[in-house]
Amino acid sequence: MNASISIIAQKIAEAGRNIIFTGAGISTESGISDYRSKGGLWEKFRPVYFDEFMSSEDARIEYWKRKSELYNDLIRAKPNPAHISIFKLHEMGLLEAVITQNIDGLHQQSGLCDEKVIELHGNTLRARCMSCGKTSSIHEAQKRIESGDLAPECDCGGYLKPDTISFGQAMPEKEVEKAVLLCRQCSLFMVVGSTLLVQPAALMPGYAKKSGAFLAIVNLSETPFDSKCDALIRGKAGEVLPAIVDEVRKIY
């Protein structure tokens, strides 16, 4: 592992266009539950599809009930050493952007500005009206649910929904286009905590590699790109990324 850490650190320190792509594996170390792995949230809750949400009040109540049960975990979660390490790379001028599948806002809490974080699946700290598009704090929606408003609506009468991508809902076009462009222009693409199974996010490493980028993967489990990457580390993000940053500091 030490050799791979050194190689990745050297590539980062070359001060090219460095992109970090993060998945659930970085957030689970902050206490955020994973959805898809064994014992994850999909074993506890049935997914509510977008068309169900839009057509059924019962589905909206069920959707918000699940979100409400996860609320305390969300507000207790804090950036872990992996998030902090990514922010340190930003402070050193060595981070072009973070592309993330996560919806918890922990990258921003670590210090990154919104412009540096491309959220492919949205952000659960926001609620969005499905009619007028207005956004508001998820904390306001939670207060309404706790007071008995089980499927809150906007002042315009539209349905409020956490500003995240549900099954059957279109991906955010602007964010996806920006992410693809960055992938095709980057010099290093490092995957952290993602199994790279969810489309279209899972296509991003391929765009980067095809364009000549150095591809690094830091993940506990296998990914479809393990045999195609330039450096692979099986380990926890919160242990590996601080070690990489320490090595970068020695070089840069």
C-alpha positions, 0 to 999 in steps of 0.5 A: 500500500505504501508504494501506491500511496507514494505514486498517487501522491506524486501524481497529485503533487504534479499540480495537474487537474486533479479530480476526486470522485466520492461515493458512499464509502467515504460517508459511512465513516461519518455514520451515514448509512449505506443504501445498497450494501448488505444491511443497508437502507434498501433492506429496511425501506422499500424505495419509493419511485419518483412517479409514485411520489408524484402521484400518491399522497401515501407514497409521499408520506412513506417517502418522508417517513423514511427521510425523517427516520434518517434525519438524526443521523444526518444532522449528527454526521461530521466530516471525517479525516477523508473529507478533511484531507480532500479539503487540505488538497484544495487549500494546497491548490491541488484540487480541481473539483470533487464529483460526488454520488453522496447527498449529505453535504459533508464535503461542504461542511469540511470547507469546500465551497459549492462551486468545487462540489458537483453533486450528481445525486443532489443534496438531502439538506435541501427540499425542493418544490416539484412545481415551482422549483423553489428550494428550502432547508430540510430542517424546515420540512422536518419541523413540519413533519414533526408537527403532523404535516406528513407530506409537506407542500410548498406555498404554491401548492406543489409537493416538497421533496428532498432535493435528491434523485429518486429512482425513475427521476432524471439526473441533473443535466447541468451537473452531469455535463459539467462532471463529464467535461471535467473527467475528459480534461483531468490529469488525475482521477481518484475514486474514493469509496465507490463500487462504481456500479451506479450509472451514469456516475460509474461511467466517469472513471472511464471518461477520464482514463480514455482521455489519458488521466491517471486513474487511482481507486481507494475502496474497500471492495472490488470495482469494475475498474480495478484491472484498468486503474493505475493505482489501487488501494484496498483500505478505508478512506479515512486512513488512506487519504490522510496518508496520501496528503502527508506524502503530498506535503513532503513533495509539494 
